[in-house]
Amino acid sequence: MFIKDFRGWRLENSRTVTDSCANCHNSGEHFVYVAPVGFQMGVIFSRKPLLGAKKYFLACPVCGHFSKELSREQALAMRR
């Protein structure tokens, strides 16, 4: 176990939502993005943290802008 600054990732097997981006004005399919926040712990070769808080967002596929924050329940409900 070690402490690391983990990067966010796209939620696997989740549906996309048609939305308009406020940043680039792209009206397309936005995906669910998981952003780790605060203190994170994981295994050396793992790309995802085992312990730590996460926030969920709808992200624009073109510019990466977060258009809307989702609750954990909303994000996990969008999984297929």
C-alpha positions in Angstrom: 0.0 0.0 0.0 1.2 3.5 -0.7 -0.1 7.1 -1.1 -0.2 8.5 -4.6 -1.8 11.3 -6.6 -4.3 9.3 -8.7 -5.7 10.7 -11.9 -9.4 10.4 -12.8 -10.9 7.9 -15.2 -14.0 7.2 -17.2 -16.6 5.0 -15.4 -16.5 1.7 -17.2 -19.6 0.2 -18.8 -21.7 3.4 -18.2 -24.3 5.0 -20.5 -23.7 8.4 -22.0 -26.0 11.4 -21.7 -26.8 13.8 -24.6 -26.0 17.3 -23.2 -24.6 20.6 -24.3 -21.2 21.8 -23.1 -21.0 25.3 -21.6 -17.3 25.5 -22.5 -17.1 24.4 -26.2 -20.8 24.3 -27.0 -20.5 20.7 -28.2 -23.9 19.0 -28.1 -23.1 15.4 -27.9 -22.8 12.3 -25.7 -21.2 13.2 -22.3 -19.7 10.4 -20.2 -19.4 9.8 -16.5 -15.9 10.8 -15.1 -14.7 9.6 -11.7 -12.3 12.1 -10.0 -10.5 11.0 -6.8 -10.4 13.8 -4.2 -8.4 14.1 -1.0 -6.3 11.3 0.6 -6.0 8.2 -1.6 -4.3 4.8 -1.0 -3.6 2.0 -3.5 -1.4 -0.7 -4.7 1.8 0.1 -6.5 0.7 -1.2 -10.0 -3.0 -0.2 -9.7 -4.3 2.7 -11.8 -7.3 3.2 -9.4 -7.2 3.9 -5.7 -8.5 1.2 -3.2 -9.4 3.7 -0.5 -10.4 7.3 -0.8 -13.2 9.7 -1.6 -14.4 10.1 -5.2 -16.6 12.7 -7.0 -18.6 11.9 -10.2 -19.2 14.3 -13.1 -20.6 14.4 -16.6 -17.7 15.3 -18.8 -17.6 16.6 -22.4 -15.7 14.2 -24.7 -14.3 17.1 -26.8 -12.8 19.5 -24.3 -13.1 17.5 -21.0 -15.1 20.2 -19.2 -17.2 18.9 -16.3 -20.8 19.9 -17.1 -22.6 18.5 -14.1 -21.7 16.9 -10.7 -23.5 13.6 -10.0 -24.1 11.8 -6.7 -22.6 8.3 -6.3 -26.0 6.7 -6.6 -26.8 8.6 -9.9 -23.4 7.6 -11.4 -23.7 4.0 -10.5 -27.3 3.9 -11.7 -25.9 4.8 -15.2 -23.9 1.6 -15.4 -25.1 -1.0 -17.8 
